[in-house]
């Protein structure tokens, strides 16, 4: 039985999924457990200036158009 997830992943990798299949899978995953509700304030999950190579946020901010700081409304709307 332990090989079934691997077989399913290989099949999806090779054949892909239709939009309808993706929608069904997404809904099944959504309703398979608890739904996470974001609090009004979230702590940063990535760091800045970590050592001589910089932190994750430093690298992401090098991408043109990337916005590191967003309000909760912006996060929810985008």
Secondary structure, DSSP 8 states (H G I E B T S, - for coil): -TTHHHHHHHHHHHH---HHHHHHHHHHHHTTS------SS----S-SS-STT--HHHHHTTSTT--S---HHHHHH-
